[in-house]
């Protein structure tokens, strides 16, 4: 993918020099250059093209200084990084721009080998930053979907449990019908429990779930698991054998 670079500098000869120095990378489609000779022109380009990767920004310009332009970058192009360009005698301003969020700086006269390394390093950082933002957006989207779908599952389960509980309370159904209703209720409660666990997982990822320790009865739990599959086992001719329970102190 081509690295898109905006050079903001009022030295007109710099445009030709950049094109000559990086002609091979431009021809290979690795670099794409845009040029602005003033801060205002740069702002116009940035408003129109938010996909610029690297901004090479001269500190001293006639209309808007690099310091002023740097302060507006985050709102205009939050995923773009600025490399400040300054003369050797301007190190006080270099310190200032670095403190204000510039990613790096190069000095004039420009060492183009150093500039190329700086562009590569900055482009890698921009790529990682954008990938991190993309990954977070996807994670947030998944979390919202996950939260919505788990809540949506609770409504039909409640609509299943309500009539089943009513039929069991009436006592009209006995024998196999009663066992089937009990199985339906038990599995619906199990699904509801799993949904609540999924909601708890979302809270855990958000670091808002308190830890609660409690004793459990593993024998009862295993007996309940067996009951879940009782009907399926009967259909397959699997016979259930009762096992004596042992109490542990």
Secondary structure, DSSP 8 states (H G I E B T S, - for coil): --EEEEEE-S-THHHHHHHHHTHHHHHTTSEEEEEESSHHHHHHHHHH-TT--EEEEES--SSS-HHHHHHHHHHH-TT-EEEEEEEGGGHHHHHHHHHTT--EEEEES--HHHHHHHHHHHHHHHHHHHHHHHHHHHHHHHHHHHHHHHHHHHHHHHHHHHHHHHHHHHT---HHHHHHHHHHHHHHHHHHHHHHHHHHHHHHHTT----------HHHHHHHHHHHTHHHHHHTT------------
